């Protein structure tokens, strides 16, 4: 099986565009902040924990929006959160 080699930023942009098409909103009007990562499995877990500690789900609605296993035990994931906790 071939592995898609898009960079995490391209992946996040395409995911946001798909969501905006489904919802009828423009990508620019999307209130969510997204960060993409491609890290070895253990570092990916640490990074996800760090982000959930820094941006708690209750305040920022933080979530792992997308993830996949890549070659060489790498994990690619996109974290979505609100920019501020109001």
Backbone as ProteinMPNN parsed JSONL, in Angstrom:
{"seq_chain_A": "XXXXXXXXXXXXXXXXXXXXXXXXXXXXXXXXXXXXXXXXXXXXXXXXXXXXXXXXXXXXXXXXXXXXXXXXXXXXXXXXXXXXXX", "coords_chain_A": {"N_chain_A": [[0.841, -1.187, 0.0], [0.628, 2.168, -0.886], [1.958, 5.067, 0.691], [0.64, 8.178, 1.431], [2.363, 11.16, 0.922], [1.931, 13.81, 1.712], [2.521, 16.937, 3.336], [1.967, 17.761, 6.834], [0.692, 20.288, 7.06], [-0.588, 20.643, 4.567], [-2.401, 18.569, 4.73], [-4.027, 19.393, 6.921], [-5.093, 21.741, 5.808], [-6.583, 20.722, 3.624], [-8.45, 19.161, 5.022], [-9.826, 21.162, 6.433], [-10.906, 22.571, 4.276], [-12.668, 20.626, 3.224], [-14.481, 20.386, 5.357], [-15.522, 22.991, 5.39], [-16.798, 23.109, 2.92], [-18.827, 21.228, 3.313], [-20.272, 22.484, 5.349], [-20.908, 24.897, 4.251], [-19.543, 27.197, 4.849], [-16.864, 29.584, 4.594], [-13.325, 28.877, 4.511], [-11.811, 30.855, 5.7], [-13.597, 31.939, 7.535], [-13.723, 30.093, 9.478], [-13.691, 29.29, 12.852], [-11.808, 27.772, 14.216], [-8.54, 26.857, 15.403], [-5.9, 25.107, 14.015], [-3.359, 22.693, 14.341], [-0.791, 20.854, 12.895], [1.017, 17.788, 13.036], [3.798, 15.593, 12.588], [5.199, 13.01, 13.938], [7.416, 10.717, 15.695], [5.914, 7.854, 17.269], [5.982, 7.831, 20.228], [6.783, 10.486, 20.804], [4.674, 11.811, 19.6], [2.535, 11.122, 21.279], [3.385, 12.417, 23.633], [3.374, 15.1, 22.752], [0.638, 15.474, 22.171], [-0.456, 15.165, 24.762], [0.78, 17.36, 26.018], [-0.399, 19.496, 24.598], [-3.116, 19.171, 25.303], [-2.906, 19.707, 28.015], [-2.051, 22.358, 27.992], [-4.106, 23.599, 26.531], [-6.941, 23.044, 27.684], [-9.637, 20.728, 27.138], [-12.197, 21.414, 28.109], [-12.159, 24.22, 28.182], [-11.098, 25.129, 25.704], [-12.156, 23.465, 23.83], [-10.566, 21.482, 22.724], [-9.389, 18.959, 20.528], [-8.297, 15.89, 18.986], [-8.385, 16.017, 15.725], [-7.828, 14.564, 13.435], [-5.973, 11.638, 12.699], [-3.291, 9.427, 11.758], [-1.396, 6.463, 11.101], [1.849, 6.419, 9.894], [4.64, 5.513, 7.768], [7.541, 3.95, 9.261], [6.812, 3.974, 11.977], [5.678, 6.463, 12.556], [3.438, 9.043, 13.543], [0.876, 10.938, 12.244], [-0.946, 13.788, 12.94], [-3.721, 16.023, 13.551], [-4.519, 18.716, 15.544], [-7.275, 20.327, 16.857], [-8.573, 23.406, 18.066], [-10.185, 26.056, 19.917], [-9.256, 29.512, 19.537], [-9.173, 31.121, 21.828], [-10.071, 31.023, 25.317], [-13.077, 31.747, 26.223]], "CA_chain_A": [[0.0, 0.0, 0.0], [1.407, 3.398, -0.972], [1.696, 6.036, 1.751], [0.525, 9.552, 0.952], [3.475, 11.918, 1.499], [1.625, 15.228, 1.905], [2.988, 17.423, 4.63], [0.841, 17.943, 7.742], [-0.026, 21.53, 6.766], [-1.486, 20.371, 3.437], [-3.458, 17.71, 5.248], [-4.939, 20.222, 7.718], [-5.795, 22.653, 4.902], [-7.599, 19.961, 2.89], [-9.511, 18.79, 5.969], [-10.611, 22.378, 6.685], [-11.681, 22.864, 3.065], [-13.786, 19.666, 3.152], [-15.475, 20.778, 6.361], [-16.184, 24.237, 4.995], [-17.72, 22.795, 1.815], [-19.999, 20.553, 3.89], [-21.051, 23.395, 6.187], [-21.254, 26.087, 3.484], [-18.779, 28.34, 5.36], [-15.533, 29.708, 3.996], [-12.228, 28.475, 5.385], [-11.398, 32.039, 6.445], [-14.555, 32.189, 8.609], [-13.623, 28.98, 10.412], [-13.173, 29.816, 14.122], [-10.883, 26.832, 14.828], [-7.109, 26.84, 15.147], [-5.439, 23.74, 13.774], [-1.926, 22.468, 14.28], [-0.5, 19.535, 12.344], [2.275, 17.229, 13.493], [4.244, 14.288, 12.104], [6.204, 12.689, 14.948], [7.474, 9.321, 16.126], [4.768, 7.507, 18.117], [6.103, 8.292, 21.622], [6.779, 11.957, 20.811], [3.311, 12.244, 19.255], [1.746, 11.028, 22.521], [3.816, 13.496, 24.529], [2.91, 16.381, 22.198], [-0.811, 15.541, 22.368], [-0.678, 15.434, 26.196], [1.197, 18.739, 26.264], [-1.41, 20.407, 24.051], [-4.334, 19.073, 26.118], [-2.64, 20.396, 29.283], [-1.979, 23.795, 27.716], [-5.414, 24.026, 26.025], [-7.891, 22.019, 28.173], [-10.817, 20.489, 26.317], [-13.346, 22.136, 28.661], [-12.063, 25.649, 27.884], [-10.75, 25.406, 24.309], [-12.779, 22.44, 22.987], [-9.445, 20.835, 22.057], [-9.563, 17.557, 20.154], [-7.519, 15.351, 17.876], [-9.344, 16.028, 14.624], [-7.451, 13.534, 12.466], [-4.674, 11.012, 12.924], [-3.019, 8.218, 10.988], [-0.073, 5.868, 11.237], [2.654, 6.509, 8.675], [5.787, 4.616, 7.746], [8.575, 4.104, 10.292], [6.177, 4.201, 13.282], [5.379, 7.888, 12.704], [2.019, 9.371, 13.661], [0.504, 12.256, 11.731], [-2.216, 14.159, 13.553], [-4.152, 17.415, 13.526], [-5.2, 19.115, 16.768], [-8.171, 21.464, 16.638], [-8.972, 24.079, 19.305], [-10.568, 27.453, 19.773], [-8.088, 30.352, 19.783], [-9.19, 31.66, 23.186], [-11.058, 30.439, 26.233], [-13.954, 32.843, 26.645]], "C_chain_A": [[0.882, 1.245, 0.0], [0.984, 4.356, 0.137], [1.676, 7.419, 1.138], [1.576, 10.397, 1.665], [3.183, 13.414, 1.609], [2.162, 15.674, 3.25], [1.776, 17.708, 5.528], [0.037, 19.22, 7.492], [-1.006, 21.367, 5.615], [-2.672, 19.535, 3.885], [-4.489, 18.518, 6.035], [-5.749, 21.162, 6.823], [-6.897, 21.921, 4.135], [-8.75, 19.55, 3.795], [-10.408, 19.988, 6.252], [-11.469, 22.736, 5.474], [-12.867, 21.915, 2.918], [-14.88, 20.04, 4.138], [-16.236, 22.021, 5.93], [-17.152, 24.001, 3.838], [-18.986, 22.133, 2.34], [-20.881, 21.534, 4.655], [-21.485, 24.656, 5.443], [-20.533, 27.335, 3.966], [-17.43, 28.405, 4.669], [-14.479, 29.285, 5.008], [-11.798, 29.655, 6.256], [-12.323, 32.323, 7.628], [-14.525, 31.097, 9.671], [-13.009, 29.471, 11.723], [-12.075, 28.955, 14.748], [-9.435, 27.103, 14.46], [-6.703, 25.384, 14.99], [-3.926, 23.713, 13.714], [-1.708, 21.036, 13.824], [0.887, 19.088, 12.78], [2.535, 15.899, 12.795], [5.432, 13.925, 12.985], [6.283, 11.186, 15.174], [6.39, 9.072, 17.18], [4.877, 8.068, 19.538], [6.105, 9.82, 21.72], [5.399, 12.506, 20.468], [2.415, 12.188, 20.49], [2.095, 12.161, 23.477], [3.291, 14.849, 24.05], [1.41, 16.539, 22.403], [-1.132, 15.843, 23.839], [-0.345, 16.875, 26.544], [0.134, 19.733, 25.785], [-2.698, 20.366, 24.856], [-4.137, 19.71, 27.485], [-2.649, 21.907, 29.084], [-3.34, 24.359, 27.307], [-6.461, 22.987, 26.438], [-9.146, 21.941, 27.306], [-12.012, 21.309, 26.799], [-13.329, 23.619, 28.278], [-11.895, 25.939, 26.394], [-11.402, 24.44, 23.32], [-11.727, 21.714, 22.143], [-9.778, 19.39, 21.731], [-8.574, 17.177, 19.063], [-8.514, 15.185, 16.733], [-9.084, 14.897, 13.634], [-6.137, 12.93, 12.919], [-4.538, 9.792, 12.043], [-1.6, 7.752, 11.286], [0.627, 5.957, 9.889], [3.806, 5.515, 8.777], [6.735, 4.913, 8.908], [8.005, 4.485, 11.652], [5.988, 5.69, 13.582], [3.862, 8.054, 12.786], [1.823, 10.793, 13.143], [-0.841, 12.595, 12.346], [-2.45, 15.659, 13.482], [-4.933, 17.672, 14.807], [-6.016, 20.357, 16.463], [-8.55, 22.049, 17.989], [-9.48, 25.475, 18.972], [-9.376, 28.324, 20.124], [-8.03, 30.929, 21.193], [-10.239, 30.938, 24.019], [-11.909, 31.58, 26.766], [-14.879, 32.426, 27.74]], "O_chain_A": [[1.796, 1.351, 0.818], [-0.195, 4.446, 0.479], [2.593, 7.792, 0.406], [1.67, 10.354, 2.892], [4.118, 14.215, 1.598], [2.246, 14.883, 4.19], [0.667, 17.879, 5.021], [-1.178, 19.23, 7.692], [-2.122, 21.884, 5.666], [-3.806, 19.769, 3.467], [-5.692, 18.346, 5.839], [-6.944, 21.361, 7.046], [-8.011, 22.43, 4.007], [-9.907, 19.587, 3.377], [-11.629, 19.843, 6.305], [-12.618, 23.152, 5.622], [-13.955, 22.341, 2.532], [-16.064, 20.015, 3.801], [-17.454, 22.096, 6.087], [-18.211, 24.626, 3.78], [-20.086, 22.431, 1.876], [-22.106, 21.426, 4.614], [-22.328, 25.406, 5.935], [-20.873, 28.437, 3.535], [-16.914, 27.386, 4.209], [-14.712, 29.329, 6.216], [-11.459, 29.469, 7.424], [-11.882, 32.891, 8.626], [-15.244, 31.185, 10.667], [-11.906, 30.019, 11.709], [-11.465, 29.376, 15.73], [-9.137, 27.526, 13.343], [-7.132, 24.528, 15.765], [-3.293, 24.586, 13.12], [-2.363, 20.114, 14.31], [1.812, 19.894, 12.881], [1.601, 15.172, 12.455], [6.53, 14.454, 12.814], [5.333, 10.46, 14.881], [6.001, 9.991, 17.9], [3.944, 8.722, 20.005], [5.491, 10.381, 22.628], [4.998, 13.549, 20.986], [1.623, 13.101, 20.724], [1.21, 12.788, 24.06], [2.817, 15.652, 24.853], [0.95, 17.62, 22.771], [-1.984, 16.683, 24.126], [-1.086, 17.536, 27.271], [-0.19, 20.693, 26.485], [-3.319, 21.406, 25.077], [-5.099, 20.208, 28.07], [-3.188, 22.646, 29.908], [-3.689, 25.475, 27.694], [-6.832, 22.136, 25.63], [-9.646, 22.952, 26.812], [-12.761, 21.844, 25.981], [-14.389, 24.21, 28.072], [-12.484, 26.889, 25.878], [-11.224, 24.577, 22.109], [-11.977, 21.376, 20.986], [-10.371, 18.679, 22.543], [-8.082, 18.026, 18.32], [-9.382, 14.313, 16.777], [-10.021, 14.341, 13.062], [-5.282, 13.629, 13.462], [-5.531, 9.194, 11.629], [-0.731, 8.535, 11.668], [0.05, 5.604, 8.86], [3.922, 4.774, 9.754], [6.72, 6.011, 9.465], [8.634, 5.232, 12.402], [6.122, 6.12, 14.727], [3.106, 7.299, 12.174], [2.516, 11.723, 13.555], [-1.775, 11.795, 12.287], [-1.516, 16.452, 13.37], [-5.879, 16.952, 15.126], [-5.512, 21.319, 15.883], [-8.814, 21.317, 18.942], [-9.235, 26.001, 17.886], [-8.549, 27.916, 20.94], [-6.942, 31.2, 21.701], [-11.167, 30.326, 23.489], [-11.488, 32.299, 27.672], [-15.684, 33.231, 28.21]]}, "name": "protein", "num_of_chains": 1, "seq": "XXXXXXXXXXXXXXXXXXXXXXXXXXXXXXXXXXXXXXXXXXXXXXXXXXXXXXXXXXXXXXXXXXXXXXXXXXXXXXXXXXXXXX"}
